[in-house]
Amino acid sequence: MSGTAGEGDAERLTPEGVPFDDRGLAYGDGLFETVLVRDGEPLLWAEHLGRLARGAETLGIPLPDRAALDALPARAGEGLAVLKLMLTRGSGGRGYLAPAEPEPRLRWQAVPFAPARARWRDGVRVRHCRLRLGIQPALAGLKHLNRLENVLARAEWSDPEIAEGLLGDAEGRLVEATCMNLFWWQDDAWYTPRLDRCGVAGTLRQALLADGVIHEGDTAPEALATAEAVCLANSVQGLWPVTRLDDADGRRQARWDIGDRHRALQAEAHARLGYPHD
């Protein structure tokens, strides 16, 4: 299921129905959200709408009508689904100069979803990526449409045994995984990297921070191998314990057994998503 608004003149449409001059297509000038929906009810909806609003304010894109947004999750139907929203500035402007009065374009799609339950139970192997994220505080935390750094990082490996890649910034701080947030146990607490310089502030991460379950901190990529426990999580996949960490050349740096700390954090995360925990 999918939908759109404000398609523009037919002769200017691509075969997929997106105007050729849409600024999201041309420049990545927009935002997106991926929302877990169960039987028409969105999970962490307030956090998703809050992040969308912060991004829209930063970029200067008017938000769609709230009632129109609130009506979308019900259209995902029964069962478990992922609702993806894409909000672009729309068409217009001259080059990079945005139009003074933008007419945003909202597109959405809902698809059935089945989480990787084996990864909840058995954990995952991850690796460090060679790519380093650029530091840009103005865009830090936003889920904007320009994700080329993530695309390049994900291209670094093809081994299906490796579930994710970890990304650091240009000054050597760990930031996130390619599509998940990172958590590690240190000094009797769970930590996650600060995202005031780059990276995507996940909605599950935000909920755990707000409830005091996790705390923000900084660590270097090489220091992660000495953590007592490591996890990855996002608001769609849930939480994966990390059982092995490799360097960018595939050499093992650390191995962990799944223990009570992993399961306790998994229980906290999955309670917010309606998922079971092992």
Secondary structure as GFF3:
##gff-version 3
##sequence-region A 1 278
A	DSSP	beta_strand	2	4	.	.	.	ID=ss1
A	DSSP	three_ten_helix	10	12	.	.	.	ID=ss2
A	DSSP	alpha_helix	23	27	.	.	.	ID=ss3
A	DSSP	beta_strand	30	38	.	.	.	ID=ss4
A	DSSP	beta_strand	41	42	.	.	.	ID=ss5
A	DSSP	alpha_helix	45	59	.	.	.	ID=ss6
A	DSSP	alpha_helix	66	71	.	.	.	ID=ss7
A	DSSP	three_ten_helix	73	76	.	.	.	ID=ss8
A	DSSP	beta_strand	80	88	.	.	.	ID=ss9
A	DSSP	beta_strand	105	112	.	.	.	ID=ss10
A	DSSP	alpha_helix	117	122	.	.	.	ID=ss11
A	DSSP	beta_strand	124	133	.	.	.	ID=ss12
A	DSSP	three_ten_helix	137	139	.	.	.	ID=ss13
A	DSSP	alpha_helix	148	154	.	.	.	ID=ss14
A	DSSP	beta_strand	162	169	.	.	.	ID=ss15
A	DSSP	beta_strand	174	177	.	.	.	ID=ss16
A	DSSP	beta_strand	181	186	.	.	.	ID=ss17
A	DSSP	beta_strand	189	193	.	.	.	ID=ss18
A	DSSP	alpha_helix	203	210	.	.	.	ID=ss19
A	DSSP	beta_strand	215	217	.	.	.	ID=ss20
A	DSSP	three_ten_helix	221	226	.	.	.	ID=ss21
A	DSSP	beta_strand	229	234	.	.	.	ID=ss22
A	DSSP	beta_strand	238	246	.	.	.	ID=ss23
A	DSSP	beta_strand	252	255	.	.	.	ID=ss24
A	DSSP	alpha_helix	260	271	.	.	.	ID=ss25
###
